[in-house]
Amino acid sequence: MRAFARRIWLPLATIANLGISPAPAADAGHGADLARRWCASCHLVTSSQAQASADVPSFASVARKPDFNPEKLAFFLLDPHPKMPNFPLSRTEAADLAAYIGSLRQ
């Protein structure tokens, strides 16, 4: 029985030590592309953008909120809410967009 357990645990320990992540890291560059394509009509998404709606926060101001959390923002983006258009974001796209917003934190 011990030999069997060793045969099972050794490969599992080896895999765990390789640092294999269960999910890829979010891509802020892709999030910036998504922001320019889908969000810039209402939000200021870059510092060079000249115009946006007056009653919505800029992405930089969202990033500077004391309780900013990219995971919570990504979840929020997946849950449709009345004031925003219903963009069908995948989990990866929402994480990328949240990573981009987080990159604006100063």
Phi and psi restraints in degrees (range 20) as a CNS / XPLOR table:
assign (resid 1 and name C) (resid 2 and name N)
       (resid 2 and name CA) (resid 2 and name C) 1.0 -64.4 20.0 2
assign (resid 2 and name N) (resid 2 and name CA)
       (resid 2 and name C) (resid 3 and name N) 1.0 -39.1 20.0 2
assign (resid 2 and name C) (resid 3 and name N)
       (resid 3 and name CA) (resid 3 and name C) 1.0 -62.4 20.0 2
assign (resid 3 and name N) (resid 3 and name CA)
       (resid 3 and name C) (resid 4 and name N) 1.0 -41.4 20.0 2
assign (resid 3 and name C) (resid 4 and name N)
       (resid 4 and name CA) (resid 4 and name C) 1.0 -62.3 20.0 2
assign (resid 4 and name N) (resid 4 and name CA)
       (resid 4 and name C) (resid 5 and name N) 1.0 -45.5 20.0 2
assign (resid 4 and name C) (resid 5 and name N)
       (resid 5 and name CA) (resid 5 and name C) 1.0 -62.1 20.0 2
assign (resid 5 and name N) (resid 5 and name CA)
       (resid 5 and name C) (resid 6 and name N) 1.0 -40.5 20.0 2
assign (resid 5 and name C) (resid 6 and name N)
       (resid 6 and name CA) (resid 6 and name C) 1.0 -63.1 20.0 2
assign (resid 6 and name N) (resid 6 and name CA)
       (resid 6 and name C) (resid 7 and name N) 1.0 -38.2 20.0 2
assign (resid 6 and name C) (resid 7 and name N)
       (resid 7 and name CA) (resid 7 and name C) 1.0 -67.0 20.0 2
assign (resid 7 and name N) (resid 7 and name CA)
       (resid 7 and name C) (resid 8 and name N) 1.0 -30.4 20.0 2
assign (resid 7 and name C) (resid 8 and name N)
       (resid 8 and name CA) (resid 8 and name C) 1.0 -80.8 20.0 2
assign (resid 8 and name N) (resid 8 and name CA)
       (resid 8 and name C) (resid 9 and name N) 1.0 -47.2 20.0 2
assign (resid 8 and name C) (resid 9 and name N)
       (resid 9 and name CA) (resid 9 and name C) 1.0 -73.7 20.0 2
assign (resid 9 and name N) (resid 9 and name CA)
       (resid 9 and name C) (resid 10 and name N) 1.0 -30.9 20.0 2
assign (resid 9 and name C) (resid 10 and name N)
       (resid 10 and name CA) (resid 10 and name C) 1.0 -62.0 20.0 2
assign (resid 10 and name N) (resid 10 and name CA)
       (resid 10 and name C) (resid 11 and name N) 1.0 -49.2 20.0 2
assign (resid 10 and name C) (resid 11 and name N)
       (resid 11 and name CA) (resid 11 and name C) 1.0 -64.3 20.0 2
assign (resid 11 and name N) (resid 11 and name CA)
       (resid 11 and name C) (resid 12 and name N) 1.0 -37.4 20.0 2
assign (resid 11 and name C) (resid 12 and name N)
       (resid 12 and name CA) (resid 12 and name C) 1.0 -64.7 20.0 2
assign (resid 12 and name N) (resid 12 and name CA)
       (resid 12 and name C) (resid 13 and name N) 1.0 -42.3 20.0 2
assign (resid 12 and name C) (resid 13 and name N)
       (resid 13 and name CA) (resid 13 and name C) 1.0 -65.4 20.0 2
assign (resid 13 and name N) (resid 13 and name CA)
       (resid 13 and name C) (resid 14 and name N) 1.0 -38.2 20.0 2
assign (resid 13 and name C) (resid 14 and name N)
       (resid 14 and name CA) (resid 14 and name C) 1.0 -63.2 20.0 2
assign (resid 14 and name N) (resid 14 and name CA)
       (resid 14 and name C) (resid 15 and name N) 1.0 -45.4 20.0 2
assign (resid 14 and name C) (resid 15 and name N)
       (resid 15 and name CA) (resid 15 and name C) 1.0 -62.6 20.0 2
assign (resid 15 and name N) (resid 15 and name CA)
       (resid 15 and name C) (resid 16 and name N) 1.0 -43.4 20.0 2
assign (resid 15 and name C) (resid 16 and name N)
       (resid 16 and name CA) (resid 16 and name C) 1.0 -62.3 20.0 2
assign (resid 16 and name N) (resid 16 and name CA)
       (resid 16 and name C) (resid 17 and name N) 1.0 -36.5 20.0 2
assign (resid 16 and name C) (resid 17 and name N)
       (resid 17 and name CA) (resid 17 and name C) 1.0 -75.6 20.0 2
assign (resid 17 and name N) (resid 17 and name CA)
       (resid 17 and name C) (resid 18 and name N) 1.0 -13.5 20.0 2
assign (resid 17 and name C) (resid 18 and name N)
       (resid 18 and name CA) (resid 18 and name C) 1.0 -74.5 20.0 2
assign (resid 18 and name N) (resid 18 and name CA)
       (resid 18 and name C) (resid 19 and name N) 1.0 -12.9 20.0 2
assign (resid 18 and name C) (resid 19 and name N)
       (resid 19 and name CA) (resid 19 and name C) 1.0 75.3 20.0 2
assign (resid 19 and name N) (resid 19 and name CA)
       (resid 19 and name C) (resid 20 and name N) 1.0 30.0 20.0 2
assign (resid 19 and name C) (resid 20 and name N)
       (resid 20 and name CA) (resid 20 and name C) 1.0 -70.5 20.0 2
assign (resid 20 and name N) (resid 20 and name CA)
       (resid 20 and name C) (resid 21 and name N) 1.0 122.2 20.0 2
assign (resid 20 and name C) (resid 21 and name N)
       (resid 21 and name CA) (resid 21 and name C) 1.0 -88.3 20.0 2
assign (resid 21 and name N) (resid 21 and name CA)
       (resid 21 and name C) (resid 22 and name N) 1.0 140.4 20.0 2
assign (resid 21 and name C) (resid 22 and name N)
       (resid 22 and name CA) (resid 22 and name C) 1.0 -70.4 20.0 2
assign (resid 22 and name N) (resid 22 and name CA)
       (resid 22 and name C) (resid 23 and name N) 1.0 -20.5 20.0 2
assign (resid 22 and name C) (resid 23 and name N)
       (resid 23 and name CA) (resid 23 and name C) 1.0 -140.8 20.0 2
assign (resid 23 and name N) (resid 23 and name CA)
       (resid 23 and name C) (resid 24 and name N) 1.0 142.2 20.0 2
assign (resid 23 and name C) (resid 24 and name N)
       (resid 24 and name CA) (resid 24 and name C) 1.0 -68.9 20.0 2
assign (resid 24 and name N) (resid 24 and name CA)
       (resid 24 and name C) (resid 25 and name N) 1.0 153.6 20.0 2
assign (resid 24 and name C) (resid 25 and name N)
       (resid 25 and name CA) (resid 25 and name C) 1.0 -67.3 20.0 2
assign (resid 25 and name N) (resid 25 and name CA)
       (resid 25 and name C) (resid 26 and name N) 1.0 149.9 20.0 2
assign (resid 25 and name C) (resid 26 and name N)
       (resid 26 and name CA) (resid 26 and name C) 1.0 -67.1 20.0 2
assign (resid 26 and name N) (resid 26 and name CA)
       (resid 26 and name C) (resid 27 and name N) 1.0 149.5 20.0 2
assign (resid 26 and name C) (resid 27 and name N)
       (resid 27 and name CA) (resid 27 and name C) 1.0 -108.2 20.0 2
assign (resid 27 and name N) (resid 27 and name CA)
       (resid 27 and name C) (resid 28 and name N) 1.0 99.5 20.0 2
assign (resid 27 and name C) (resid 28 and name N)
       (resid 28 and name CA) (resid 28 and name C) 1.0 -63.2 20.0 2
assign (resid 28 and name N) (resid 28 and name CA)
       (resid 28 and name C) (resid 29 and name N) 1.0 -32.2 20.0 2
assign (resid 28 and name C) (resid 29 and name N)
       (resid 29 and name CA) (resid 29 and name C) 1.0 -63.1 20.0 2
assign (resid 29 and name N) (resid 29 and name CA)
       (resid 29 and name C) (resid 30 and name N) 1.0 -43.8 20.0 2
assign (resid 29 and name C) (resid 30 and name N)
       (resid 30 and name CA) (resid 30 and name C) 1.0 -65.7 20.0 2
assign (resid 30 and name N) (resid 30 and name CA)
       (resid 30 and name C) (resid 31 and name N) 1.0 -37.9 20.0 2
assign (resid 30 and name C) (resid 31 and name N)
       (resid 31 and name CA) (resid 31 and name C) 1.0 -61.4 20.0 2
assign (resid 31 and name N) (resid 31 and name CA)
       (resid 31 and name C) (resid 32 and name N) 1.0 -37.4 20.0 2
assign (resid 31 and name C) (resid 32 and name N)
       (resid 32 and name CA) (resid 32 and name C) 1.0 -63.9 20.0 2
assign (resid 32 and name N) (resid 32 and name CA)
       (resid 32 and name C) (resid 33 and name N) 1.0 -41.1 20.0 2
assign (resid 32 and name C) (resid 33 and name N)
       (resid 33 and name CA) (resid 33 and name C) 1.0 -61.9 20.0 2
assign (resid 33 and name N) (resid 33 and name CA)
       (resid 33 and name C) (resid 34 and name N) 1.0 -44.6 20.0 2
assign (resid 33 and name C) (resid 34 and name N)
       (resid 34 and name CA) (resid 34 and name C) 1.0 -62.3 20.0 2
assign (resid 34 and name N) (resid 34 and name CA)
       (resid 34 and name C) (resid 35 and name N) 1.0 -41.9 20.0 2
assign (resid 34 and name C) (resid 35 and name N)
       (resid 35 and name CA) (resid 35 and name C) 1.0 -61.4 20.0 2
assign (resid 35 and name N) (resid 35 and name CA)
       (resid 35 and name C) (resid 36 and name N) 1.0 -45.3 20.0 2
assign (resid 35 and name C) (resid 36 and name N)
       (resid 36 and name CA) (resid 36 and name C) 1.0 -64.6 20.0 2
assign (resid 36 and name N) (resid 36 and name CA)
       (resid 36 and name C) (resid 37 and name N) 1.0 -37.1 20.0 2
assign (resid 36 and name C) (resid 37 and name N)
       (resid 37 and name CA) (resid 37 and name C) 1.0 -76.9 20.0 2
assign (resid 37 and name N) (resid 37 and name CA)
       (resid 37 and name C) (resid 38 and name N) 1.0 -44.2 20.0 2
assign (resid 37 and name C) (resid 38 and name N)
       (resid 38 and name CA) (resid 38 and name C) 1.0 -106.8 20.0 2
assign (resid 38 and name N) (resid 38 and name CA)
       (resid 38 and name C) (resid 39 and name N) 1.0 -26.5 20.0 2
assign (resid 38 and name C) (resid 39 and name N)
       (resid 39 and name CA) (resid 39 and name C) 1.0 -107.0 20.0 2
assign (resid 39 and name N) (resid 39 and name CA)
       (resid 39 and name C) (resid 40 and name N) 1.0 -21.0 20.0 2
assign (resid 39 and name C) (resid 40 and name N)
       (resid 40 and name CA) (resid 40 and name C) 1.0 -68.2 20.0 2
assign (resid 40 and name N) (resid 40 and name CA)
       (resid 40 and name C) (resid 41 and name N) 1.0 -14.4 20.0 2
assign (resid 40 and name C) (resid 41 and name N)
       (resid 41 and name CA) (resid 41 and name C) 1.0 -72.0 20.0 2
assign (resid 41 and name N) (resid 41 and name CA)
       (resid 41 and name C) (resid 42 and name N) 1.0 -20.9 20.0 2
assign (resid 41 and name C) (resid 42 and name N)
       (resid 42 and name CA) (resid 42 and name C) 1.0 -118.2 20.0 2
assign (resid 42 and name N) (resid 42 and name CA)
       (resid 42 and name C) (resid 43 and name N) 1.0 -41.6 20.0 2
assign (resid 42 and name C) (resid 43 and name N)
       (resid 43 and name CA) (resid 43 and name C) 1.0 -101.0 20.0 2
assign (resid 43 and name N) (resid 43 and name CA)
       (resid 43 and name C) (resid 44 and name N) 1.0 150.1 20.0 2
assign (resid 43 and name C) (resid 44 and name N)
       (resid 44 and name CA) (resid 44 and name C) 1.0 -77.6 20.0 2
assign (resid 44 and name N) (resid 44 and name CA)
       (resid 44 and name C) (resid 45 and name N) 1.0 114.7 20.0 2
assign (resid 44 and name C) (resid 45 and name N)
       (resid 45 and name CA) (resid 45 and name C) 1.0 -105.3 20.0 2
assign (resid 45 and name N) (resid 45 and name CA)
       (resid 45 and name C) (resid 46 and name N) 1.0 -16.3 20.0 2
assign (resid 45 and name C) (resid 46 and name N)
       (resid 46 and name CA) (resid 46 and name C) 1.0 -136.5 20.0 2
assign (resid 46 and name N) (resid 46 and name CA)
       (resid 46 and name C) (resid 47 and name N) 1.0 159.7 20.0 2
assign (resid 46 and name C) (resid 47 and name N)
       (resid 47 and name CA) (resid 47 and name C) 1.0 -70.3 20.0 2
assign (resid 47 and name N) (resid 47 and name CA)
       (resid 47 and name C) (resid 48 and name N) 1.0 -20.8 20.0 2
assign (resid 47 and name C) (resid 48 and name N)
       (resid 48 and name CA) (resid 48 and name C) 1.0 -89.3 20.0 2
assign (resid 48 and name N) (resid 48 and name CA)
       (resid 48 and name C) (resid 49 and name N) 1.0 -5.0 20.0 2
assign (resid 48 and name C) (resid 49 and name N)
       (resid 49 and name CA) (resid 49 and name C) 1.0 -72.6 20.0 2
assign (resid 49 and name N) (resid 49 and name CA)
       (resid 49 and name C) (resid 50 and name N) 1.0 134.5 20.0 2
assign (resid 49 and name C) (resid 50 and name N)
       (resid 50 and name CA) (resid 50 and name C) 1.0 -89.5 20.0 2
assign (resid 50 and name N) (resid 50 and name CA)
       (resid 50 and name C) (resid 51 and name N) 1.0 -28.4 20.0 2
assign (resid 50 and name C) (resid 51 and name N)
       (resid 51 and name CA) (resid 51 and name C) 1.0 -144.9 20.0 2
assign (resid 51 and name N) (resid 51 and name CA)
       (resid 51 and name C) (resid 52 and name N) 1.0 146.8 20.0 2
assign (resid 51 and name C) (resid 52 and name N)
       (resid 52 and name CA) (resid 52 and name C) 1.0 -159.4 20.0 2
assign (resid 52 and name N) (resid 52 and name CA)
       (resid 52 and name C) (resid 53 and name N) 1.0 177.2 20.0 2
assign (resid 52 and name C) (resid 53 and name N)
       (resid 53 and name CA) (resid 53 and name C) 1.0 -68.8 20.0 2
assign (resid 53 and name N) (resid 53 and name CA)
       (resid 53 and name C) (resid 54 and name N) 1.0 143.2 20.0 2
assign (resid 53 and name C) (resid 54 and name N)
       (resid 54 and name CA) (resid 54 and name C) 1.0 -73.3 20.0 2
assign (resid 54 and name N) (resid 54 and name CA)
       (resid 54 and name C) (resid 55 and name N) 1.0 -25.9 20.0 2
assign (resid 54 and name C) (resid 55 and name N)
       (resid 55 and name CA) (resid 55 and name C) 1.0 -98.8 20.0 2
assign (resid 55 and name N) (resid 55 and name CA)
       (resid 55 and name C) (resid 56 and name N) 1.0 15.4 20.0 2
assign (resid 55 and name C) (resid 56 and name N)
       (resid 56 and name CA) (resid 56 and name C) 1.0 -123.1 20.0 2
assign (resid 56 and name N) (resid 56 and name CA)
       (resid 56 and name C) (resid 57 and name N) 1.0 147.2 20.0 2
assign (resid 56 and name C) (resid 57 and name N)
       (resid 57 and name CA) (resid 57 and name C) 1.0 -73.5 20.0 2
assign (resid 57 and name N) (resid 57 and name CA)
       (resid 57 and name C) (resid 58 and name N) 1.0 149.5 20.0 2
assign (resid 57 and name C) (resid 58 and name N)
       (resid 58 and name CA) (resid 58 and name C) 1.0 -72.6 20.0 2
assign (resid 58 and name N) (resid 58 and name CA)
       (resid 58 and name C) (resid 59 and name N) 1.0 159.0 20.0 2
assign (resid 58 and name C) (resid 59 and name N)
       (resid 59 and name CA) (resid 59 and name C) 1.0 -65.3 20.0 2
assign (resid 59 and name N) (resid 59 and name CA)
       (resid 59 and name C) (resid 60 and name N) 1.0 -34.2 20.0 2
assign (resid 59 and name C) (resid 60 and name N)
       (resid 60 and name CA) (resid 60 and name C) 1.0 -63.5 20.0 2
assign (resid 60 and name N) (resid 60 and name CA)
       (resid 60 and name C) (resid 61 and name N) 1.0 -39.6 20.0 2
assign (resid 60 and name C) (resid 61 and name N)
       (resid 61 and name CA) (resid 61 and name C) 1.0 -70.1 20.0 2
assign (resid 61 and name N) (resid 61 and name CA)
       (resid 61 and name C) (resid 62 and name N) 1.0 -33.3 20.0 2
assign (resid 61 and name C) (resid 62 and name N)
       (resid 62 and name CA) (resid 62 and name C) 1.0 -64.5 20.0 2
assign (resid 62 and name N) (resid 62 and name CA)
       (resid 62 and name C) (resid 63 and name N) 1.0 -43.3 20.0 2
assign (resid 62 and name C) (resid 63 and name N)
       (resid 63 and name CA) (resid 63 and name C) 1.0 -64.4 20.0 2
assign (resid 63 and name N) (resid 63 and name CA)
       (resid 63 and name C) (resid 64 and name N) 1.0 -32.1 20.0 2
assign (resid 63 and name C) (resid 64 and name N)
       (resid 64 and name CA) (resid 64 and name C) 1.0 -83.2 20.0 2
assign (resid 64 and name N) (resid 64 and name CA)
       (resid 64 and name C) (resid 65 and name N) 1.0 -4.7 20.0 2
assign (resid 64 and name C) (resid 65 and name N)
       (resid 65 and name CA) (resid 65 and name C) 1.0 -60.2 20.0 2
assign (resid 65 and name N) (resid 65 and name CA)
       (resid 65 and name C) (resid 66 and name N) 1.0 137.8 20.0 2
assign (resid 65 and name C) (resid 66 and name N)
       (resid 66 and name CA) (resid 66 and name C) 1.0 -59.0 20.0 2
assign (resid 66 and name N) (resid 66 and name CA)
       (resid 66 and name C) (resid 67 and name N) 1.0 -30.1 20.0 2
assign (resid 66 and name C) (resid 67 and name N)
       (resid 67 and name CA) (resid 67 and name C) 1.0 -98.6 20.0 2
assign (resid 67 and name N) (resid 67 and name CA)
       (resid 67 and name C) (resid 68 and name N) 1.0 18.8 20.0 2
assign (resid 67 and name C) (resid 68 and name N)
       (resid 68 and name CA) (resid 68 and name C) 1.0 -59.3 20.0 2
assign (resid 68 and name N) (resid 68 and name CA)
       (resid 68 and name C) (resid 69 and name N) 1.0 133.4 20.0 2
assign (resid 68 and name C) (resid 69 and name N)
       (resid 69 and name CA) (resid 69 and name C) 1.0 -146.0 20.0 2
assign (resid 69 and name N) (resid 69 and name CA)
       (resid 69 and name C) (resid 70 and name N) 1.0 116.9 20.0 2
assign (resid 69 and name C) (resid 70 and name N)
       (resid 70 and name CA) (resid 70 and name C) 1.0 -58.9 20.0 2
assign (resid 70 and name N) (resid 70 and name CA)
       (resid 70 and name C) (resid 71 and name N) 1.0 -36.6 20.0 2
assign (resid 70 and name C) (resid 71 and name N)
       (resid 71 and name CA) (resid 71 and name C) 1.0 -66.4 20.0 2
assign (resid 71 and name N) (resid 71 and name CA)
       (resid 71 and name C) (resid 72 and name N) 1.0 -42.3 20.0 2
assign (resid 71 and name C) (resid 72 and name N)
       (resid 72 and name CA) (resid 72 and name C) 1.0 -65.9 20.0 2
assign (resid 72 and name N) (resid 72 and name CA)
       (resid 72 and name C) (resid 73 and name N) 1.0 -39.6 20.0 2
assign (resid 72 and name C) (resid 73 and name N)
       (resid 73 and name CA) (resid 73 and name C) 1.0 -64.3 20.0 2
assign (resid 73 and name N) (resid 73 and name CA)
       (resid 73 and name C) (resid 74 and name N) 1.0 -43.7 20.0 2
assign (resid 73 and name C) (resid 74 and name N)
       (resid 74 and name CA) (resid 74 and name C) 1.0 -59.4 20.0 2
assign (resid 74 and name N) (resid 74 and name CA)
       (resid 74 and name C) (resid 75 and name N) 1.0 -43.4 20.0 2
assign (resid 74 and name C) (resid 75 and name N)
       (resid 75 and name CA) (resid 75 and name C) 1.0 -62.6 20.0 2
assign (resid 75 and name N) (resid 75 and name CA)
       (resid 75 and name C) (resid 76 and name N) 1.0 -43.5 20.0 2
assign (resid 75 and name C) (resid 76 and name N)
       (resid 76 and name CA) (resid 76 and name C) 1.0 -58.5 20.0 2
assign (resid 76 and name N) (resid 76 and name CA)
       (resid 76 and name C) (resid 77 and name N) 1.0 -41.4 20.0 2
assign (resid 76 and name C) (resid 77 and name N)
       (resid 77 and name CA) (resid 77 and name C) 1.0 -67.1 20.0 2
assign (resid 77 and name N) (resid 77 and name CA)
       (resid 77 and name C) (resid 78 and name N) 1.0 -25.3 20.0 2
assign (resid 77 and name C) (resid 78 and name N)
       (resid 78 and name CA) (resid 78 and name C) 1.0 -80.5 20.0 2
assign (resid 78 and name N) (resid 78 and name CA)
       (resid 78 and name C) (resid 79 and name N) 1.0 -17.9 20.0 2
assign (resid 78 and name C) (resid 79 and name N)
       (resid 79 and name CA) (resid 79 and name C) 1.0 -98.7 20.0 2
assign (resid 79 and name N) (resid 79 and name CA)
       (resid 79 and name C) (resid 80 and name N) 1.0 106.8 20.0 2
assign (resid 79 and name C) (resid 80 and name N)
       (resid 80 and name CA) (resid 80 and name C) 1.0 -57.4 20.0 2
assign (resid 80 and name N) (resid 80 and name CA)
       (resid 80 and name C) (resid 81 and name N) 1.0 139.7 20.0 2
assign (resid 80 and name C) (resid 81 and name N)
       (resid 81 and name CA) (resid 81 and name C) 1.0 -135.0 20.0 2
assign (resid 81 and name N) (resid 81 and name CA)
       (resid 81 and name C) (resid 82 and name N) 1.0 153.5 20.0 2
assign (resid 81 and name C) (resid 82 and name N)
       (resid 82 and name CA) (resid 82 and name C) 1.0 -57.6 20.0 2
assign (resid 82 and name N) (resid 82 and name CA)
       (resid 82 and name C) (resid 83 and name N) 1.0 -36.6 20.0 2
assign (resid 82 and name C) (resid 83 and name N)
       (resid 83 and name CA) (resid 83 and name C) 1.0 -80.0 20.0 2
assign (resid 83 and name N) (resid 83 and name CA)
       (resid 83 and name C) (resid 84 and name N) 1.0 -12.4 20.0 2
assign (resid 83 and name C) (resid 84 and name N)
       (resid 84 and name CA) (resid 84 and name C) 1.0 -110.0 20.0 2
assign (resid 84 and name N) (resid 84 and name CA)
       (resid 84 and name C) (resid 85 and name N) 1.0 147.0 20.0 2
assign (resid 84 and name C) (resid 85 and name N)
       (resid 85 and name CA) (resid 85 and name C) 1.0 -62.6 20.0 2
assign (resid 85 and name N) (resid 85 and name CA)
       (resid 85 and name C) (resid 86 and name N) 1.0 155.1 20.0 2
assign (resid 85 and name C) (resid 86 and name N)
       (resid 86 and name CA) (resid 86 and name C) 1.0 -85.8 20.0 2
assign (resid 86 and name N) (resid 86 and name CA)
       (resid 86 and name C) (resid 87 and name N) 1.0 91.4 20.0 2
assign (resid 86 and name C) (resid 87 and name N)
       (resid 87 and name CA) (resid 87 and name C) 1.0 -91.7 20.0 2
assign (resid 87 and name N) (resid 87 and name CA)
       (resid 87 and name C) (resid 88 and name N) 1.0 124.7 20.0 2
assign (resid 87 and name C) (resid 88 and name N)
       (resid 88 and name CA) (resid 88 and name C) 1.0 -78.1 20.0 2
assign (resid 88 and name N) (resid 88 and name CA)
       (resid 88 and name C) (resid 89 and name N) 1.0 81.7 20.0 2
assign (resid 88 and name C) (resid 89 and name N)
       (resid 89 and name CA) (resid 89 and name C) 1.0 -82.3 20.0 2
assign (resid 89 and name N) (resid 89 and name CA)
       (resid 89 and name C) (resid 90 and name N) 1.0 139.6 20.0 2
assign (resid 89 and name C) (resid 90 and name N)
       (resid 90 and name CA) (resid 90 and name C) 1.0 -79.4 20.0 2
assign (resid 90 and name N) (resid 90 and name CA)
       (resid 90 and name C) (resid 91 and name N) 1.0 169.1 20.0 2
assign (resid 90 and name C) (resid 91 and name N)
       (resid 91 and name CA) (resid 91 and name C) 1.0 -60.9 20.0 2
assign (resid 91 and name N) (resid 91 and name CA)
       (resid 91 and name C) (resid 92 and name N) 1.0 -39.6 20.0 2
assign (resid 91 and name C) (resid 92 and name N)
       (resid 92 and name CA) (resid 92 and name C) 1.0 -65.1 20.0 2
assign (resid 92 and name N) (resid 92 and name CA)
       (resid 92 and name C) (resid 93 and name N) 1.0 -43.9 20.0 2
assign (resid 92 and name C) (resid 93 and name N)
       (resid 93 and name CA) (resid 93 and name C) 1.0 -64.0 20.0 2
assign (resid 93 and name N) (resid 93 and name CA)
       (resid 93 and name C) (resid 94 and name N) 1.0 -41.3 20.0 2
assign (resid 93 and name C) (resid 94 and name N)
       (resid 94 and name CA) (resid 94 and name C) 1.0 -63.3 20.0 2
assign (resid 94 and name N) (resid 94 and name CA)
       (resid 94 and name C) (resid 95 and name N) 1.0 -41.1 20.0 2
assign (resid 94 and name C) (resid 95 and name N)
       (resid 95 and name CA) (resid 95 and name C) 1.0 -65.7 20.0 2
assign (resid 95 and name N) (resid 95 and name CA)
       (resid 95 and name C) (resid 96 and name N) 1.0 -39.8 20.0 2
assign (resid 95 and name C) (resid 96 and name N)
       (resid 96 and name CA) (resid 96 and name C) 1.0 -64.8 20.0 2
assign (resid 96 and name N) (resid 96 and name CA)
       (resid 96 and name C) (resid 97 and name N) 1.0 -42.9 20.0 2
assign (resid 96 and name C) (resid 97 and name N)
       (resid 97 and name CA) (resid 97 and name C) 1.0 -64.0 20.0 2
assign (resid 97 and name N) (resid 97 and name CA)
       (resid 97 and name C) (resid 98 and name N) 1.0 -43.0 20.0 2
assign (resid 97 and name C) (resid 98 and name N)
       (resid 98 and name CA) (resid 98 and name C) 1.0 -64.8 20.0 2
assign (resid 98 and name N) (resid 98 and name CA)
       (resid 98 and name C) (resid 99 and name N) 1.0 -36.7 20.0 2
assign (resid 98 and name C) (resid 99 and name N)
       (resid 99 and name CA) (resid 99 and name C) 1.0 -65.8 20.0 2
assign (resid 99 and name N) (resid 99 and name CA)
       (resid 99 and name C) (resid 100 and name N) 1.0 -38.9 20.0 2
assign (resid 99 and name C) (resid 100 and name N)
       (resid 100 and name CA) (resid 100 and name C) 1.0 -63.4 20.0 2
assign (resid 100 and name N) (resid 100 and name CA)
       (resid 100 and name C) (resid 101 and name N) 1.0 -47.2 20.0 2
assign (resid 100 and name C) (resid 101 and name N)
       (resid 101 and name CA) (resid 101 and name C) 1.0 -60.4 20.0 2
assign (resid 101 and name N) (resid 101 and name CA)
       (resid 101 and name C) (resid 102 and name N) 1.0 -42.1 20.0 2
assign (resid 101 and name C) (resid 102 and name N)
       (resid 102 and name CA) (resid 102 and name C) 1.0 -61.2 20.0 2
assign (resid 102 and name N) (resid 102 and name CA)
       (resid 102 and name C) (resid 103 and name N) 1.0 -31.5 20.0 2
assign (resid 102 and name C) (resid 103 and name N)
       (resid 103 and name CA) (resid 103 and name C) 1.0 -68.8 20.0 2
assign (resid 103 and name N) (resid 103 and name CA)
       (resid 103 and name C) (resid 104 and name N) 1.0 -15.3 20.0 2
assign (resid 103 and name C) (resid 104 and name N)
       (resid 104 and name CA) (resid 104 and name C) 1.0 -87.4 20.0 2
assign (resid 104 and name N) (resid 104 and name CA)
       (resid 104 and name C) (resid 105 and name N) 1.0 -4.8 20.0 2
assign (resid 104 and name C) (resid 105 and name N)
       (resid 105 and name CA) (resid 105 and name C) 1.0 -66.4 20.0 2
assign (resid 105 and name N) (resid 105 and name CA)
       (resid 105 and name C) (resid 106 and name N) 1.0 128.7 20.0 2
